[in-house]
Amino acid sequence: MKKLFYAATALTLGAVACAQAAEPPLPWAYGFPAAPAANAQPAPLVPGPANPADNTTQLKVDGSSKTFTRAQISNRHGPADWFPEDHPAMPEVVAKGKESANVFACGLCHYPNGQGRPENANVAGYSYEYLVQTLTDFKNGNRLSADPRKANTNFMTHFAKSMTDEEIKESARYFASIPYKPWIRVVEADTVPKARPQGGMWIPIEGAEAGTEPIGLRIIETPVNATETEVLRNPRSGFVAYTPPGSLKKGEALVTQGTLTGGGKVTACTACHGPSLQGLGPVPALAGRSPSYIARQIVDMQHSKRKGTWTPLMVPVVTSMNAEDILVASAYLASLKP
């Protein structure tokens, strides 16, 4: 039976890849204004040198007694920690990474408290088993991106391959020990602030070009305060996700009952991820997580780019989901209390 299961899964994955090869990923979820062109250049496999940053002006954030320069805030191997009281003592790989192997500190991108950002992942509060499996999948080349321009997915593969098994376990224990807190406010809206992509995230446009535009079939996940997020990397400054009107009701029907927007049926998310979507062991929590991140995972599985141990269980579900299904499910899950 097991052989038959894996054979069927392989055939299904192949069918998904062939059927969707001509369909571009959802650019809003990957932080790009449009789908990649046929001749789009793939993202680098290893991070290049950091851009120089100001190392003179002392900056502050509300609620913290600390000051840091822009260079210290963005230091890849020892980034600023504004609120050390918000988390346990960080393992070396979380606090500093491995400079000799060009592995960034986990706390740089995901923040020391693991709250994360739309362009990466909210890693706090995931189970130890899931975090270890995720890093192992990256190490084994089973977590790639359906959008060839998304550089940080490739970087994670490089980081995981350069980490020891013990470093993987240390980082997993650390982030699993930190409760994930409400971080994303979901707002249904016909129009959204005009935003520009920057580093895989949408940043509201300011000045003469600012304004609003129709949301279309998109979720625009953007910082509540762009300066706090982009300049200061404040791990207490969260995000707002704009989604089309009616998304949450449709998303609830899909997530809790398996009802697709076109009327078809799939297995409800609650069947595997738990009745409150808080996850079960190696099955990840979904409640309150970034809608951009959730949408990317579905698309990556549809395009056979995410192929980890548990992915075969998701294949029958993601195969049936269209762009609107992905959007409404992601919006509803993000709106839930973690």
Secondary structure, 3 states (H helix, E strand, C coil): CHHHHHHHHHHHHHHHHHHHCCCCCCHHHHCCCCCCCCCCCCCCCCCCCCCCCCCCCCECCCCCCCCECHHHHCCCCCCCCCCHHHCCCCCHHHHCCEHHHCECCHHHHHCCCCCCCCCCCCCCCCCHHHHHHHHHHHHCCCECCCCCCCHHHHHHHHHHHHCCHHHHHHHHHHHHCCCCCCCEEEEECCEEECEEEECCEEEECCHHHCCEEECCCCCEEEECCHHHHHHCCCCCCCEEEEECCCHHHHHHHHHHHCECCCCCECCCCHHHHCCCCCCECCECCCCCCCHHHHHHHHHHHHCCCECCCCHHHHHHHHHCCCHHHHHHHHHHHHHCCC
